[in-house]
Amino acid sequence: MKRGWTDTRVCGWRSAATRLLAGMVVAATLLSGAVAAQQSLVFEGATFVNQGLVGVARVPSDARDQFGDTLGGFGSAMAMDLDTWKKNRDGSYSGTLHMVPDRGWSTQGTVDYRGRVHRFDVTLRPFTGASTTAQNQLTMNYRGSILLHEAGNRPGRGRGPADKDGTPTTGLDPLDVRPGFFGFPDLPVDGDNHIALDNEGIVLAGDETMWISDEYGPYVYHYDMSGGLLGAISPPDAFIPMRLDASDRRAENFSANSPPTGQSYDVGNPISGRQNNQGFEGLAMSPDRRTLFVLLQSALIQDLDATSSATIRHTRKNTRLLAYDLRGKKSRLAGEYAVQLPQYPDPASTTGQSLTAAQSELHALNDTQFLVLARDSGNGFSDPTSTSAYRSVDLIDVSHATNLAGTKFDSPANPIAPKGVLDPSITPALYEKFLDINDNTQLNRFNLRNGDPNDANNLYEKWESLAVVPVFDPAAPHDYFLFVGSDNDFITLNGFMVGQPYTDKANVDTLILVYRVTLPTYVPPRGGGKEQLNRRASRPSLSPSDSGLGMAPLPPKPLEEVNNDGYGAIIGRQFPHRHGSLDRNIWRTHVVGTLPKPRLSETYPCQSLRLRCRVLFYPVFPDPDSKNLNRLRLISFRHARTRARRVLRPDSAVPAHADTGSR
């Protein structure tokens, strides 16, 4: 069953008694005053600046999504659709934010929560004054959700068995393993053979698909924008959780030792691989969208001292960052780096030992530098300890780190840090603290705090998501807004999930903090970069060359020639064309070459000009001249295995079947 977005509108938050929240809004205001204090850091020769907190959003803990479930946990991951981000005439900013909840409410056991992605339309009106009691500078309008599901074995869609088409995922602890099939690795599943997910990271790939990382595997899953599963990346053997089976043999076991509600068992930590609940928390994509980066929350079991829970806490700082090249038919492990996470004093230690601030999110600045969100745990609102010791958005650089990909360290028999001590042959990534989330100078300006009194204005323990968007300030071209989101773990006194009401220890609202920062080395992603967005911000509306809609006819575009490896050549010309009786101009791509099965030489409408020749146009329905422009499917070159492109002059002679070779 195909599930898509639900687009509903409301004008305000509904009461706690509301059973279904079809849409929600946090009011936004624009306030003025003194500029927030700045803090700078020189990192690898560039000056990064934290210009201060400029906005807050608070989402009530008892809100509901379109399915009637508690709208919580969605601060686990976020990704802004940069093609929607713009600066408005009134000085505000708006865009569409995708946010991912994890495995559902689990403080009393895991539940059969179906994995999903929420979509919010957001509006930001930055506040730079001295102080305000308002926590409403960021508007979040809930617009709907996508359910993640298996896609079946349909051409061009899923690769799973047909009888699993539309089967939802689950948040239940995976005690079973589904053997690999249709190119998928062995998958963690529950007793009903549903893929078990604890989602923690998301990136929008720019090709109508998304990647989502998970803690159970730890895997990275690939979906289309309807939630259909396209594929999965399994990490090296060193990452796969292994336990001893009944015959004392090593076997895959993806359990996080998190029994479902009403059940009880204790399988302990794995003997190798990822720790329980310490999987792929961080996920990012390179600016050219060709490399996927994924970061483990903290060290693998073999890379620490697993003698006891105390030794684990003190020795888990050496985690690993993986880099996957996405350009081939299958993803390829191209990089693997040691990252030493920050540490802070253990207040319970009498010998001066330190605890590790595990990482919760990753965001790529360029091909080698990243933002990392690291934090302590068990400290904050609703916890016995009110004051956090470490919550920070930090900087790492892997330029000079040792690349471990394909080496002996990909085997669990060869740890990079025996007993938690890094192998001296390995150079880790450079790591520097950057933006202190616990800074009460900034928090107090918005009536927030780190520490007592331990009420709803004290930050909750878990901060787990990042997004970066441009400011569009010509005088400060390297300035961006940094969104930082909290994961409230679905904790509320008035919850509802899987058809049942529930109550927890407190009403823990979801908070999103917005900072203005200077990121001098940041390279915006291709397809949603600063140049395109600045054009959009600098004028009131899109021109025909950007949107394909509008006023006057446009001049012909150059001929574009594409070598589609193994599929023949596509040689097309883009030109403006009036589509039937519709009163608008649209771009159409005239295909004069060939496509496989069937041979095509027709004209197809195209609304996505920003992709231009980086996209192949296939009709979903047999009527290419239909006025319904949604009856098209856009498939990026990567998915069509394209390896070359050449732009020709308009007056060039173009053969029907050209071969550009590999360039």
N, C-alpha and C positions, 0 to 999 in steps of 0.2 A: 504494500500500500504506500503510495507516494504521499508524503506530508510536506507541506510548505509553510510559508509565513502566514500568520493571521494578523491582519492589519486593522486594529480597533482603536477608537479614540475616546478619551474621557478628558475631563478638565480638572481632576483633582484626586487625591488619595481617598479611598473609601474607608469606612469604619472597620473595626476589628470584626464586626459581625458579618461582613460581606463574605459570601462563600466563594465567589469567583471574581478575581480582579482582571477585567478585560483590558485595562489600560491604566496608566498611572502617571502622575505628574508631580514633581517637586517644584514649587514656585522659585523663580529666579529674580534677583535684584541686582542693580548696579549701584555701588557705593563708591565714594571718593574719599581721599585723604592722603596721609603721608605714605610714601613708598616704603615697602618692606626692606629690611636690611639684607644685604647680599653677602654670600660666602663663596669664596673661590678656591679652586684647587688646580695646580699645574700637574697634568698627567701626560707623560710622554711628550713633553714640549708644548702642549696645548692647554689653554686656561679654560676650565669648566667652571660655571658659575651657577650657584643656587640663588635665585633672586627672590625666593620666598613663596609662601603659600598664598594663592590667589582665589581659591574657591573650594567649596565643600558641597557634597550631596549626601543626604541621609535618606535611606530607603527603609520604611517601617518593616519590622521583623515579621509581622503577621500578614503581609501582602501575599496575594495568590497569583499564580500564572494562569494562562488560558486553559490549562488542564485541571485547575482546581487545587494543584499542589502548592505548598508554601514556596513563595518566590525567595529562596535563600541560597546561600553558598555560591552565588554567581560571581563573587569576587575572586574565585579561584583562577580565572583567566579572563583576559579581555583583548580585543583587537579592534581598532578603529578602521572603518572603511574610509581610507583617505580620499577616495574619489568623491565622497559626500561632504568632506570637511571644508568649510568655507567661513569667511568673515562677512558678516551682514552689515547693511548700511548703518544700523544703529550702534555698531561697535561690538555687538555680541558675536559669538561663534556657534556654529551648529554642525552636526554630523551624525552618523549612525554608528553605534557602538555594539559590537557583538561580545557577549559575556557568557562564560561557561560555568555551570555549577558542577560540583564533584559528584560523589556517589549517593547523595541524599542524606537525610537526617540519620545519624548513626551513633549518637551518644549512648543509646541503649541497644545497639546491634544494627547490623546492616539490613537494608530493606530493598525490595524489588523496584527501585527507582529507575525509570527509563532515562538514559542519557539524553541531553538536549542542549541546544544553544539558544540563548535569549537575545533578542534584538531590542535596543533602546535608541530612540531619537533623543539626542542630547543637545542642550544649549548652555553655553558658558558665558557668563558676564563677570569678568575678572574683578576682584576687589583688591585694591592696593592700599587701603587705609590703615589706620593705626589699630582699630579693633571694631568688632561687631558681634552681636549675640546671634546673628543669623547664620544658619548653616544651609543656605539655599542658593548659592551663587551658580550652582550647576543644576540644570533641569534634566530630569531623566523620565522620558515618556516611553513606557513599555509598549512595544508594538506587536509582540508575538514571539513564538518559539518554534524551533525545528526539533523534531524527535530524530535521534540517531538510530539507524536501523540497517540491517543487512539488505543488500540490493539484488541478490539473486544473480543468475548467470544470463543477464541480458546483454546483447551486443552493445558495446560502447558504454556500458553502465557498470554493473557489478561483475564479480567473478565468482561469487558464491553459488551454492547449489540452488536450483530453482525453488525447491520446497522451503527455503529459508527467506525468500524474498519478502521484505517488509517486517521481518522479525525484529522486535525492539531489543535494545541492550538492557542490561540490568546493573544495579549497584551492589548486588549480593556478593559476599566473599566467594571467590572462585576456588572450589575444591576439586574441580574436574578440569581436564585438558582435552580440547578438541584437536585431533591430529591435523597437521597441515594439509591444505587442499587448494586447488585452483590458484596456486602461487602464494597463498597465505602461509605464514608460519603456524606452528602450534599455538592455539589460542586459549586463554583462560576463560572458562565457562562455568555457569552454575549447574545445578542438578537437572535443569530443563534444557541444557545445551544452548543457553543464551549467552552471548559474549558479555563478560563482566568488565565494567569500566569504572575507574576512579579518575575522571578527567581533571587535568591540572594545567594545561597550556593550549593556546590556540594561535594560529596564524592564518590570515587570508592570503591565498597564493596568487591572487590576481588573475586567475584563469577560470573563475566560477567554481573553484574548489577550496577546501580548507583542510588544514592539518591540525590534529588534536592529540596531545600527549597524555599519557596515562600512567598511573602508579602501579597498577596490578602487574602489568607485563614484566618489566616496564616496556611499553611499546609506543609507537607513534602511528596513529590511524589517519587514513586519507578518505575524505568524504566529498561528495558533491554538495551543492548548496541546498538540496532538498533533504540532506541527511543520509543519503545512500552511501554505504561503505564501498570504497573503491579498492583499497589495499591497506597493507600494514607493514611497518618497518620493525624488524626484530633486531635488537642490538647484538653485539658479540656475546659468545658463551659466558664470558666473565660476568655479564650483567644478569643472566637468567637465574631466577631463584631455584635452588636445588635443595631437596631434602632427602633423607633416607626413607625408602619405602619399607614395606613389611618384611622384605628379604634383605634389608640393610644395603640396598643398592641405591646409588644416586639417581634421582628422578626429578623431572620438572614438577614443581609444585608452586602455583601462583598465589596461594592463599596469603592474605595479609594478617592472618590470625585474628580475623574480625567476624566472629560468629553472627549469623542472622538473629534478629530479635526473637527471643524465646528459646534459643539454642545455646549450648555451652560446649566449648572444646578449647584445647590449647596445643597448637602445633609448633609453638615457638618461632624463632627466627630461622630463616634458611641457613644451611651450612656454607653456602656461597651464593654470590649474586646480590641483588638489591636487598636492603633491609625491609622489614615490614613497614609499609606506609612511608617509604623513602624512595619513591620512583622518580619518573621524569617530570619534575615540577616546572622546569624552565624550558621554553620552546621559542625559537626565533628563526627568522629567515634573512638571508643576505639581501642587500639592496637590489641586486640583479635577479633575485628570486630563483637562483639556481642552486643554492645551498641551504640546507635545513640544519639548524643547530639545536641540540637538545642537551640539557644539563641535569644530572642526577642531584636529588635534594641533598644528600650527604654520602659519605663513603660506602662502597660495597663492603659486604661482610668480611671478605678476605683482605680488605684494605684498612682494617681497624683491629682493635683487641676485643674479641667477642666473648671474653671470659665471663662477663656479667653485664647487666644493664648499666652499671656505673662506669665500667671501663669503655663501653660503647659510647656513652655520652662524652667521655673525655678524649676519645681518639678518632672521631669520625670526620675530621676536617678535610681529608684528602679525597675530594670527589672528582668526577670526570665529566668533561664536555666532549660531545661527539659532533662531527660535521659530516653530513650526507650530501653527496653530489646527486642532484635530481635530474640531470640532463639525459641520462640513458633510459632504456626501457625499464631497467630496475635501478633503484637507488643504490649508491655505492658509498661505503665508508671511506671518506677521504681524509679525515682528521680525527684525532683523539688526544685530549690534553688533560693534564692534571691541574686541578684548581684547588688551592688551599683556602678554605673558607675562614672567615674571621672568628676569633674566639674572644671570650670575655670571662672574668673571674667567676668561679663557681662559689656562690655564697655559702653552700653547705660543706665546702672542702676546708679541712684544717691544715692541708699541706700545700695550698696555693695552686691547686689544679684549675684548669679552665674548661668551660663548656663551649660547644660549637654553635654558632649562629647559622643554622641550615638555610640554604637558599630556597626561595619560593617562586622566582620568576626570572626570565632572561629576555633582554631586548637588544637586537643587533644595532650598533651604531654604524658599522661598516663591516668589512670582511674579517677583521681581526679584533675589533674592540666591541665591548658589550656593557650594557647596564645589567646589574645583578641585584635582585632584592633579597636581602638576607635578614633573618630575624631570630630572636629567641622564642621560647614557647612556654605556655603556662603562666604568663604574666599579663594582666590587663583586666578590663571590665569583666565582671562575673567570676574571675579567678581568685583564689585565696591571696595571691600576691598581686598587688595593684600596679606595681611599677616595673616597666620593661627595662632591661639592661641594653638591648641592641635591637633596633629596627632601622635599617638603612638601605638606600639605593646606592650601590657601589659601582666602581669601574674595574673592568678586567681587560687585559690585552694578551693575546696568545701569539703575538708576532715572534717572540723569541722562545716560546715554550717547546718542549720536546714533543714531536708527533709520534704517538704510540700506536696509530692505526696499523693493523696487520702485523704487529709484533707479538712476542710471547706473552705480553701482558693482556692480550685478548682471551687468554685461557685462565680459568679460575685458579689453576695451579700456580700461577705466577702473579702475585699481588704487586701493586705499585708501591704499597706502603705496609709492609709486614708490621703487625701490632701498632699500626698508626704512624709509623716513621717512614717518610718518603724515601724511596730508593735514591741514593746519591747520583745515579746516572741520569735522573729525570729532572729537567728544569720545568717548574710549574709556571702557570700564567701569572703575569703581574697583576696584583690586586691592591686597590686603594679605596678607602672609605670616601664617600662623596656627599650624599644628602641624608642628614639625620632626621628621620621621621619623628623621633622622640623629642625633638627640640621644642620645649615648652614656650620659647619666645615666639615661635610661629603658631603653635597650636592654640595658645591662649588668645591670640587675636581673633579666633573664631569660636571662643568659648569651649575649646577642647583642651585635653591635657594628657600627660603621661604620669599617672600616679594618683594619689588620694586627692579628693574623695573618690572612692571607687564606684562611681555612678555611670550613667549612660554617656556622659561626656568624657569619660576616661577611655582611651582607645582599647578596643578588643585585641586579643593577642595576635590574630592571624592577618597578616598583610601579604597578599599573594599575587597581585596582578599589576601590569604596567602597560601604558600606551603612550606614544609620543606623537604630537601633532604640531604643525607649524603655527607661529604667531602672526605671520604676514606683516612684519614690521620692516620696511625698507631700510630703516636706520640700524636695525639689529637683525641681519639675515640669518644668524645662527641661533636665534632664540626660538624656543619651543615650549609648549605646555606639556608637562609630564603628569599623566593620570596615574594614581596609585590606589588600588582597590583592596578592601578587606573582605575576607571570607567569614561570614558569621556562623557557619556550620549549621544553618537552618534552626538556630536556637531561638525559641519563642515560647511564650506562655499560651499561645493560641495557634498551634500548628495543625496542618492537615497534609497527609501523604499516603499514597497507595490506598485511598479509600477510607482512611482511618484518622480521627483527630489525635493529637498528641500534645503534651505540655512538657516544657523543659525548665531549666533553672531560672531564666530571666528573659526579657525581651532585648535581644542583641540586634540592633539595627545594622544594616550594611552601610558603610561609609566609603565615599570616594573623595580623596584629596587631590587637588590640582595645584601643581607648582609651575612657576615660570623659571626656566633654566636656559643657560647658554651651553650648547653642545657643539663645539667648533669642528669636531671630526665626524659629525653625523651625516650620512648620505641617505636621503629619502629613498624609499623603495621605488623601483621602476614601475611606471603605470600609475603612481599616485604621488609623484615627487613634488618637490618644492616649486619647480618651474611651472608645472601645470597648475598647481594650486594657487600660486601667486597670480597667474593670469586670471584665474577665476575670481580671486579676491579683488583684483584691481578694477573690475568693471561690473556693472549691475547685473548683466545677464550673459549667457553663453552665446558666442557667435556661431554661425552655421558650421564653421570649421571645427568647432569643439563638439557640438551636439548632433549635427546632422539635421537639425530642425531650424526653421526660421525664414529669413527674409528673402534675400536675393539669390539667384543661381550662383554657383561657385565654379571656378575654373577647373578643368580636368586635373586629376592627380597624375603623377608619373606612373608609367607602367611598372609593375612589380613582378619580379620573376622569382619563383621559389622552387627549390629542388626538394621534393618530398621523398625521402629515402625509401626506396622500394615501392613507391606508390605512383611514380610518374610525376611530371612537372605540372605546376599550376601557374599559368601566366594570366594575370588579371589587370584590369584597369578600373580605378575607382572614379566615379563621376557623379555629379548631382543629377537627380531624376525626380520628376513629379510623380508621386505614387498614386495612380488612379485619380479618384476625385478628392483625395485627402488634400487639404489646403496647407501643405508644408513640403519642404524639400528634404529628401533623405539621401544618404550615401548608398550607392549600390555597387556591388563588386561584380564585374562581368568576367566570367570564367571562360577563357578561350582555349584552355589546355584540357587536361584530363584529370579525372578523379577515379579511384577504384570503385567498382561495383556500386552503382552503375556509372557509366561514362556520362559526364555532365558538360554541357556547354550553354548553360542558362544564366539568367541574371537573378541575383538574390539580394534582398534588402539587408542593410547592415546599419545598426544603430550605435555601434560601439567604435566610434572613430579613433578613440585614444589607443586602441589596439592596432589599428591600421593593418599593415601587412604582417603583423605578428599573430594573425588568427586565420584559420581556415573556416569557410562557411559551408555548413552542411544543412540541408533542409530536414526538419523533423517530420513534416508532412509533405505529401507529394505535390502540393499546390504552391509553387514558388511565388506566384503573383497574388496570393491571398493578401487582403488588407490587414490581416492579423499579424503584426510584425513580431509577435511573440513566438510564432511558429518557426523559430530558427534555433539552431544550436551552435554555439561558438566553441570551437575546440582549439586550444592553443597549439602552437607549433610543437612544443615539447611532447604533448600527448599524441601528436600525429607523427612523431619521430622525424621532424624536419631538422636538417643539419645546415642548410645554407639559404642565403637570401641575397638578391642583387637588385638594385634599383637602376632602371634603364631610363634614358631620356625618352620623352613622349614621342619623338619622331624616329626612334630606333625601330629597326625591323625586328620583329619578334617571331621566331619560329614556333610552330604549334607545339613542338616537343623539345624544349631546351634542357640542356644538362649543365647546371652551374658547377658541378663538382663539389668537393668538400673544401670550404674556405673558413 
